[in-house]
Amino acid sequence: MRVSVVSRSGREVVKGGIELHDSATVGDLQEAIHKRTKKFYPSRQRLTLPLNPGSKEKPVVLSYKKCLQDYCDGNSGSLTVVFKDLGPQVSYRTLFFWEYLGPLVLYPVFYFFDVYKYFGYEGQRIIHPVQTYALYYWCFHYFKRIMETFFVHRFSHATSPLSNVFRNCAYYWTFGCYIAYYVNHPFYTPVSDLQMKIGFAFGILCQVSNLYCHILLRNLRSPGGNGGYQIPRGFLFNIVTCANYTTEIYQWLGYNIATQSVAGYVFLVVAAFIMTNWALTKHRRLRKLFDGKEGRPKYPRRWVILPPFL
Ligand SMILES: NC(=O)c1ccc[n+]([C@@H]2O[C@H](COP(=O)([O-])OP(=O)(O)OC[C@H]3O[C@@H](n4cnc5c(N)ncnc54)[C@H](OP(=O)(O)O)[C@@H]3O)[C@@H](O)[C@H]2O)c1
């Protein structure tokens, strides 16, 4: 079988095309492209079927496990695929590790070191118990997220663009410093003992629930499986599609009840906004995949992320 690899403008990406055996998969084609153009390793390649001129449809993305014949549409002798360079890639684990490592390391810097003298505050700093508990709470949260990244999540995509590392690190590292600066500040005023206890107790309960939600999501996929989507069930997933985001938002609420800073609440609002957008997309995707037609199960009625509002 001869495969022509062209860019979106129709220019040949691999001169003269590629000759492959008839049972070759998309993965074999990606390896062959990589052999001919060293820069384009498989995860950097996005291969689609060409669209008719003027078509407004979304192009079909070739799945690496499928046979090329499946995309041939009758003419098994040749195939044209459209190549897009996705740019340098990193694994999802690398991306998540770096974005969570920043807040895990930077927050304690504000607690343990006298950084405030560089901001013009001289003199003795008194550390309140709530600041110490907040440090433990914060570090537990980000440590848990790194552990989940390596030992719990089963990602569907192997890689993410390298540029996302810089974008996500900017988000997490900046917010980490912003919150740490105010919560560990020498002029910080603690809330009442009761409010602190309620906040941390509620937050810890939500962190543990969040871990359990991630374990339930993990169990939807088999190890080494194809990364498809299932209907999440059990625990809070019986009520809400993105229960992992719900518990994430509530655990930040717990932290903010206990520590009460404007910076913490700003982060809560921004994070809730981001997760709500993602949850809406995930909810729509599951409803589309499980539409109850042609033997497919119907997605049950559920809240998206924050019952009883959404
Ligand atoms: N504070 C913040 O700003 C913030 C923002 C985002 C996330 N977070 C935290 O980080 C955690 C991870 O975030 P995330 O966006 O990666 O979570 P996610 O996509 O909702 O889920 C985590 C894992 O479960 C898989 N999964 C989700 N739904 C599935 C389904 N229906 N069937 C099979 N597998 C499914 C995902 O697969 P895919 O690889 O296919 O997605 C992913 O590997 C969140 O739960 C939250 O605690 C915090």
The ligand as an SDF file (V2000), in Angstrom:
LIG
                    3D

 48 52  0  0  0  0  0  0  0  0999 V2000
   -7.0090   23.4380   41.3270 N   0  0  0  0  0  0  0  0  0  0  0  0
   -7.0940   23.4490   40.0180 C   0  0  0  0  0  0  0  0  0  0  0  0
   -6.9970   24.4830   39.3790 O   0  0  0  0  0  0  0  0  0  0  0  0
   -7.3240   22.1440   39.2980 C   0  0  0  0  0  0  0  0  0  0  0  0
   -7.6350   22.1650   37.9320 C   0  0  0  0  0  0  0  0  0  0  0  0
   -7.8190   20.9380   37.2890 C   0  0  0  0  0  0  0  0  0  0  0  0
   -7.6670   19.7510   37.9910 C   0  0  0  0  0  0  0  0  0  0  0  0
   -7.3610   19.7450   39.3000 N   0  0  0  0  0  0  0  0  0  0  0  0
   -7.2090   18.4700   40.0750 C   0  0  0  0  0  0  0  0  0  0  0  0
   -6.4450   17.5480   39.3460 O   0  0  0  0  0  0  0  0  0  0  0  0
   -7.2240   16.3460   39.1580 C   0  0  0  0  0  0  0  0  0  0  0  0
   -6.9090   15.7380   37.7980 C   0  0  0  0  0  0  0  0  0  0  0  0
   -7.3910   16.6240   36.7900 O   0  0  0  0  0  0  0  0  0  0  0  0
   -7.8200   16.1070   35.3370 P   0  0  0  0  0  0  0  0  0  0  0  0
   -8.4030   17.2880   34.6350 O   0  0  0  0  0  0  0  0  0  0  0  0
   -6.7150   15.3120   34.7290 O   0  0  0  0  0  0  0  0  0  0  0  0
   -9.0160   15.0930   35.7620 O   0  0  0  0  0  0  0  0  0  0  0  0
   -9.9470   14.2350   34.8310 P   0  0  0  0  0  0  0  0  0  0  0  0
   -9.5180   14.3760   33.4120 O   0  0  0  0  0  0  0  0  0  0  0  0
  -11.3650   14.5550   35.0880 O   0  0  0  0  0  0  0  0  0  0  0  0
   -9.7420   12.7570   35.3690 O   0  0  0  0  0  0  0  0  0  0  0  0
   -8.5730   12.1480   35.8400 C   0  0  0  0  0  0  0  0  0  0  0  0
   -8.2870   10.8610   35.0720 C   0  0  0  0  0  0  0  0  0  0  0  0
   -9.4570   10.0640   34.9140 O   0  0  0  0  0  0  0  0  0  0  0  0
   -9.6970    9.8180   33.5450 C   0  0  0  0  0  0  0  0  0  0  0  0
  -11.1490    9.8740   33.2550 N   0  0  0  0  0  0  0  0  0  0  0  0
  -11.9660   10.9290   33.4550 C   0  0  0  0  0  0  0  0  0  0  0  0
  -13.2410   10.6310   33.0830 N   0  0  0  0  0  0  0  0  0  0  0  0
  -13.2120    9.3580   32.6390 C   0  0  0  0  0  0  0  0  0  0  0  0
  -14.2060    8.4790   32.1050 C   0  0  0  0  0  0  0  0  0  0  0  0
  -15.4850    8.8660   31.9880 N   0  0  0  0  0  0  0  0  0  0  0  0
  -13.8340    7.2300   31.7250 N   0  0  0  0  0  0  0  0  0  0  0  0
  -12.5290    6.8280   31.8620 C   0  0  0  0  0  0  0  0  0  0  0  0
  -11.5360    7.6160   32.3610 N   0  0  0  0  0  0  0  0  0  0  0  0
  -11.8700    8.8540   32.7380 C   0  0  0  0  0  0  0  0  0  0  0  0
   -8.9800   10.9320   32.7920 C   0  0  0  0  0  0  0  0  0  0  0  0
   -8.6750   10.4830   31.4960 O   0  0  0  0  0  0  0  0  0  0  0  0
   -8.1540   11.4410   30.2760 P   0  0  0  0  0  0  0  0  0  0  0  0
   -6.6780   11.2710   30.2880 O   0  0  0  0  0  0  0  0  0  0  0  0
   -8.7850   10.8750   29.0730 O   0  0  0  0  0  0  0  0  0  0  0  0
   -8.6100   12.8420   30.5890 O   0  0  0  0  0  0  0  0  0  0  0  0
   -7.7750   11.1700   33.6540 C   0  0  0  0  0  0  0  0  0  0  0  0
   -6.7440   10.2640   33.3650 O   0  0  0  0  0  0  0  0  0  0  0  0
   -8.6790   16.7980   39.3020 C   0  0  0  0  0  0  0  0  0  0  0  0
   -9.5670   15.7800   39.6480 O   0  0  0  0  0  0  0  0  0  0  0  0
   -8.5450   17.8140   40.3750 C   0  0  0  0  0  0  0  0  0  0  0  0
   -8.5030   17.1910   41.6250 O   0  0  0  0  0  0  0  0  0  0  0  0
   -7.1840   20.9290   39.9590 C   0  0  0  0  0  0  0  0  0  0  0  0
  1  2  1  0
  2  3  2  0
  2  4  1  0
  4  5  1  0
  4 48  2  0
  5  6  2  0
  6  7  1  0
  7  8  2  0
  8  9  1  0
  8 48  1  0
  9 10  1  0
  9 46  1  0
 10 11  1  0
 11 12  1  0
 11 44  1  0
 12 13  1  0
 13 14  1  0
 14 15  2  0
 14 16  1  0
 14 17  1  0
 17 18  1  0
 18 19  2  0
 18 20  1  0
 18 21  1  0
 21 22  1  0
 22 23  1  0
 23 24  1  0
 23 42  1  0
 24 25  1  0
 25 26  1  0
 25 36  1  0
 26 27  1  0
 26 35  1  0
 27 28  2  0
 28 29  1  0
 29 30  1  0
 29 35  2  0
 30 31  1  0
 30 32  2  0
 32 33  1  0
 33 34  2  0
 34 35  1  0
 36 37  1  0
 36 42  1  0
 37 38  1  0
 38 39  2  0
 38 40  1  0
 38 41  1  0
 42 43  1  0
 44 45  1  0
 44 46  1  0
 46 47  1  0
M  CHG  2   8   1  16  -1
M  END
$$$$
